[in-house]
Amino acid sequence: MSLHIGSFVRHHAISTPDAPALRVGEEAMNYRTLDRRAAGCAVRLRDLGVAAGDRVMIILPNCVEWVVLYQGALQAGAIPVPINPLLAAAELAAIVADCQPRVVFARAAIAAQLRQSLGDAAAVIDIDAQPFTANEADPRPLPSAGSDDVALILYSSGSTGLPKGVELSHANIFWNAQAFAFDLLRLTPQDRGLTGLPLSHVFGHTCLYSAFLFTGASITLVERFDATAVLGMIHSQKITVFMGVPTMYWTLLREPIPESYDLSSWRACVAGGQALPEDVHRKFEAKFGVQISEGYGMSEASPSVTGCRLWGAPRKYGSAGQPYLGVQLRIVDDEGRDMPRGERGEILVAGPGIARGYFRQPELTAQTFRNGWLYSGDIGYLDEDGYLYVVDRKKEMIISGGYNIYPREIEEVAHAVEGIYEVAAIGVPDDRLGERIVAYVVLEAGASVPEETLLQRCGDQLARYKVPREVRFLDALPRNATGKIDRRRLRDLGRESQ
């Protein structure tokens, strides 16, 4: 059976050609124009020698060019490889060397860096100097693709090591798009989605971009998140769904709403990337009257595993919700034995979204994907109703004095302290304890929170061994290119200050 994710745009270009598909800034595009621009791009890619199965790397922010290049690569039978342009030059060069794409598209500065570091290892095209996406052409029939054929490669954020290329199939993306569109959000062609998430990340790529185009809805993209601008677009464009990482919800919560704004079109939000503090979750919903669905996923699951349903099922704050149709979960101990309900262990996942594996890394693939199960490396538990609670990354667990301590437990308590904007707990080496807990804290503007206040709150609500030994205040927490807190850099800071 042929199954091709390029059919999302093609289908609506035929059935509803004038329906809005994309808006970026002042530029808008309907499905017919997007399909024809992608067809024109596919012609130019073929002229460059791009053949079926070749990799086309796109190192661009959210923009019209990203969308046309991505769809053009699909129409040419190539495999798009979207990469976050915020990565450092050395990281980008390492990914290009690993991926060995036929061609790389980037803006001027990054294109120049890559040419200098790579030489002739890959064709690097400066999208500013060579406009590549403006021409239209008559669309050709889409290439034939089996459900298990590689549709795209997404490189992981590298939060726990060097980035790895995750091979996602057409069936993976097709299943995830329909799960988000129908099971979670109940999308219709009248929906309008907005995100500042990078489309190079699986959350932005699949949950918003793919799901909305699958449905025939429209998407609005911004290159960088700005709370004032986001509220303005929800008002002016009648946005119905917003997706973001917790930092975006923290920021929107503190953004005043102009009296003239009408946000009544806004009906749903989705949070992902890392845990959303319960305090922020409740306050956001109370302020805006819009429910947030928090879920659990990862690149290797393309990404959807569980989600908090916005209708019907009971809401449980702090939970990542229940599995999507077709997804199975296990919670196991270090020996692979299943844990009873309520007991913590590693989360294992099986289902239609599980990736084919890692690009050219058979050993790592065999280690992570075993006997039909994805070994996530995350720690969590299932309650009596089958709701998943994600405690932390297995590799982020702190072991202090022989006790296993999960940073999220500490962060939830600390974040509820008035005046604290963000907090991250890590373990730093300690001769006596093995690791001691350090809490890195960012305060709200103008706030003052004594270290003793935070430690007292933790002491009141946590076991003694979970209370941080030290609090360090920062102007901002370090983040990686996808917006997640960079705990490796925090651990480096902890070691440097000893």
N, C-alpha and C positions, 0 to 999 in steps of 0.2 A: 504494500500500500504506500502510495506517495503522500507524504505529509510535510508541508513546507511552511515555516512561520512567515515567509514573505506573502503568503496568501491572506494574512490579516488585512493588509493595506489593499491588495489587489481586489479582494472580494468587495470591499466597501467602495472602491473606486468604480466598480461596475454597478453596484446596486444603489448606492447613494453618493454619486460623484461630487455633488455640490456641498455635502455635509462638511463642517469644519473638522479638520484633523489636528492641526498644530498651530500654536501661537507662541512666538518668541519676541518679546518687545512689541514693536509696531508691526512686525511681519506676521501675516496669517496665511494659512494654506489649507485648501480643501483636499479631499481624498484623491480626486482626479489629478490635481496638480502634483501632489506628493508622489503618486504612482508614476507620472510622466517624468518628473525630475529624477526619480530613482532610476527609471529606464535610461535616461540620458547619461546618468552617472555610470550605469552598467556598461554602456557602449564605450565610454572613455576608459574604464577599467580594463575591458577586453583589449583595447588599443595599446594599453601598457603591458599586455602579455599576461594579465591575470586570468587564470583558468579555474575550472571547477576544482574545489578542494583547496585552493591556495588561501593563505591567511592574509587578511587586510587589516592592518592595525590603525586604529583611530585614536589619536591622543589629543582630544579636544574637550573643551568644556561643553556644557549643555548649550546647543545652538542649532540653527537650521542646518548648517553643514554637517553636523554630527548625524542628524536624522537621515538626510539624503544619502550620505556616504554609507551608512549602515544598511538602509534599504537597497541601495545600489549594489552593495557587495552581495546581499542575499539574491538579488535578481541575476547577478553574474555567476551564481553558483559558488561563490567564495565563502569563506568563513570569517565573519567580522570578529575582531579582537579589540574591544573598547578598553582604553587605559586612561586612568585619571591623570590629567596634566599637572596636578599638584605634586606628584611624586618628584623626588630629587632626580637630578640628571643621572647620577650613578645607578639609581633604581630603574629608571627608564631604559638605560643602556643594557642593564642586566636582563630585563624582560625581553627586549628586542633580540638580544643574543640567544635567549632561551627559545623564543617563539619562532624566530627565523621567518618573518613575514615576507611576502612578495613585495609589498609596498607599505609605507608608513605615511600617514597624514598627520600634520601638526601645524600649529601656528609658527610664525617666523622664529621667535626666540628658541623654542624647543627644537624646531627643525635644524637650526644652525648648530645647536649643541649636539644633536644626534649625528649630523654629518661629520662633525669634528671627532667624535668618539668612535664612530662606526666605520668611517671611510666608505668603501663601496659595499659593505656587508648587506645593505638593504637600500632600496630606492626610497628616498625621503622626499616628500613633496610638501612644500610650504603652501598651505591652503590660502594664505593671504596674497602671495605673489602669483599663484596659479589658481584662479577661481575654477573650481572643479565640479560645482554642483548646480550651476544656474541653467544649463541647457536641458530642454525636454526632448523626449523621443517617444515614438509609438511603443508601448510595452510589448515585449515578447512573452510567450508562454513561460511560466516559472520552471526552473530546473526540477527534475524529478528528485525526490529525496525520500529515503526510507525513514521510518519513525526513529530508528536508532542511529541515524547518521548524525555527525557533529553539526550543530547549527551555529554555535559560536563558542568562543573560549573567553572566560572571564578570569582574570588573575585576582587571587585573594589579596586582601589588604596587607598581608604580611605582619599582622599584629602579634603573631607568635612565631615568626620566622620569615625566611625569604618568601616572596610571593610565588604562588604555584598556579599554573594554568589549569583551570577546571573546565573539562570538556562537557558541554551541555548539549543534549540532543534536541531535535525538533519536537519529539514527544514530550521531553521534559518541560520545555517552554510552553507548548500547547496546553499541557495539563495544568501547569501553574497559572497560566493566564485565565483559563476558565474557572479555576478554583477561586481566585481572587475576584474575578468579575461577577460570578454568580453566587457561589457559596458564601462569600464574605460580604461583598459590597452591593450585590444586586444591581449592577450597572445597567444602564440603558443608553441608547445613542444620544440622549439629551444630557448626559452627565458631562461635567467639565472637571478634569483633574489638574492639580497644581503641585509642583514639587521643586525644591532646590537641591534634591538629592542628585548626585552625579549619576548619569545614565551608564557610566562605566562600572557602577556597583550593582550587584544583583538585585538589591531592594528597588532602586530606581528603575533599573532595566526591565525587570519582569513584572513587579507588582503594580507599577504605574504605567510605564511606557507600553509594555506588551499587552497588559490586561485591558487598557483603555482602547488601544487600536484593535484588539481582538473584538471588542464590543461595538466598534463604530462610534465611540465617544470621542471627545476632543481632549487634548492635553495642552497645558501651558507650562513652559519651562522657564526657569530663571537660572542664570549662570551661578550666582551666589545668593545665598539666603539673606534677606533683609526683612525684618519683622514689619516695619512700616510699609514697605512695598508690597509684602504678601497680603496684609490686611486690605490695602488699596485694591489689589487685583481681585480678591474675594468679593469685594464690594462692586467693582466696576464690571468684572467679567462674569459675575454670578457663578463663581466656582462652587462646586458641590462637594468635592473630596480633596483633602490635603494630606500629603504623606511627608513624614520627616523623622529625623532622629531626635532623641530626648532633648538635646541642646536647643533645638528649634522650638519645642514646646515650652521649655523654661523661659526662652526669650519672648515668645508670644504672650505668655502669661503676664509678663511685666509691661507689655506694650499697651498704652491707652487706646481706647476705641473712639475715634471721632464721632461726635453726636450725629453727624449727617450720614454715617455709614449704615447701609442695609446689608447685614450678613445672613439674612434669612435663607438664602440659597444653600448655605453651607450645612451639609447633613452628616458628614462622617469624616473621621481622621484615622490614620493608621500610623503607629509608632513602631520602629524597629531599629536594628543596629546594635543596641544595648538596652539594658533594663531601664524602664521609665519609672522614676521614684513615685511611689504611691501618693505622696503628698502633692506632687506636681500634677499627677493624673486627676485627682479629685478636684483640685482648685481650677484646673483648666476647664474641665467639664462644667463646673459651676459658673465660671465667668462667661463662657461662650455658648453654653447650652448645646454643645456638640460632643458626641461620644467618641472616645478614642479606642480603637481596637489595637491591643498590644498582642503581638504574636511572637513566634519563634521560628527561625529558619537560618539557613547558611548557604553559601555559594554551592556547596556540594549537594544540596537538596533543591537547588535552582529557583527559589530558596524555601518555599513554603512547607512547613511541617504542621504547626498548630496556629490557631487564631481565636481571639475572643469574639464570638459572634455578636453583631450589633442588634440582632433581633431574635427573640424567642428564647434562647438559652440564658440561664441565670448568669449575671455578671459577677466575677470574682476579681477584685482588685489585687494586683500583685501576681496574678496568674497569666500565663501565656496562652490560655485557652485550651481548646480541644482539637484533636487531629482533624485534618481535612479528609474528605472521602478518599479511601484507598491508602491512607497512611497508617502504618503500625508503629507503635512505640514499645520499647523495652527499657527498663532501668536495671542495670546490672552492677555487681561489685567487681573488684579487681580480678577475680577469677572467672568472670563471665556468668555468674549465677544471678538469676532474676531476684530482684528485691521486692518485698511486699509493699503494698500501698502505704504511702507516707514515709518510706525509707529512701534515703538518698543514694544515688549511684550515677554511673555514666549513662547518658542518654544514647540509645541506639535507635536508628530510624530505618524503616523500609517503606517503599512506595513508588509511585510513578514519577516522582520528581528527582529521584536519586541519579546523580551524574554518572557518566560512563567511567570517569576516573580522572587522573591528572595527566596532562599532556607530557608524553615521553618520560613518565616517571612510574614504571611498572612496579617497582618495589614499594614506593609510597602508596600507590593505588592498592596493592595487595594488603598493605597494613591497615588502611583506612576503610576499605570496602571488603567485608568478609562474610561469606556465606549468605549473601543477599542483604546484609545489614551495613549501614553506615555508622561507624564508630565516631561520634561527634566530638569527643574530648570535652563535652560540657557535663556539668553535674546538675542533677535535678531530681524531682520526685513527682509522682502522680497521686492526686488525692482520691477519695472514694468515688468521685464522679468522673474520673478520668481527665481532670484538668491538670495540665502540666505546669509545674513551678520550676523555673530555671534558677539555680542557686548561683552558679559561677562557672567560669572556664576552669577545667581541671588543672591547667597549667598556671592559673592565677591564684590557686588555693595557697593560703599562708599556713605554714606549719610552725607553730610557736610553742615551745615547751612540750612537744609531743602531741599537741592538739591540732586538729584540722579546722581552719577558720576560713570562711568564705567572705571576701571583701564586701559583697552586696549586703550582708547582714549589718555590717557596721555602717555602710553608706546610707542605708534606708533610715537608720536611727539618726545619724548626723544631719542628714538633709532636712529633717523636720525641725531642726533648730532655727528659730527666727533669725534672719540675717545671713544665713548661709546660702550661697548661690549654687555651688557645686562642691563635690567632695569625692575623693578617690583614696581608698585604703590599699596599701601595699605592704609587703614584707621586705625588710632589709636584713642583711646578715648580722647575726648577734652571737658572740662566743658562748653565752650561757644558754640562750633560748633556742638557738638555731636560726630563728628569724624573730624580729620584733616588729610590731605593727606601727606604721607611721601613717597618719591621715593628712593628706594634702587638701587644703581648703581654699576655696575662692569665695570671698564675701560679696554680698550685694553692694551696689554703689552707696557709699555713705554709712554702711553698717559697721558696727564694732561688736565682735563676739570674742570674749576672753577665752583662752585655751581651757581654763578651768570649767567654764560653762559647758563646753562640748564634752569634756571628759566626764563631767558629772552626769550629763544626760546618758552617755554611753554606759556609765557605771550603774545607772538606775535601770536600764533596759537590757543589758547584755551580761553574760557571764564574765567574770573578772578577767579570764584569760583572753577575751575578745576585745577588751578595752584598749584603744591605742596607747602606746607608751609615749607618743610624741605627736604634736600637731604642728604642721608647717603651713604657713600662709603664702599663697601665690596670687599673682594678678590674673593668671589664666592657667588652666590645665593644658599640658601639651596634647596635641591630637595628631593622628595620622591623616593621610590624604582623604579618607572617607568620613572623617569627622569623629571617629571613635577616640576615646581617651587612650593615649599611648602609654601604657603601663611600663613598657620597657624603658622608656625615657625617664619615667618617674623612678624606677628602680636604679637607673644610672645616677640620677640626682641623689638618691638616698645613699648610695655607696660613696659618691664624691664628697658628701657632707659629713662622713664619719670621721 
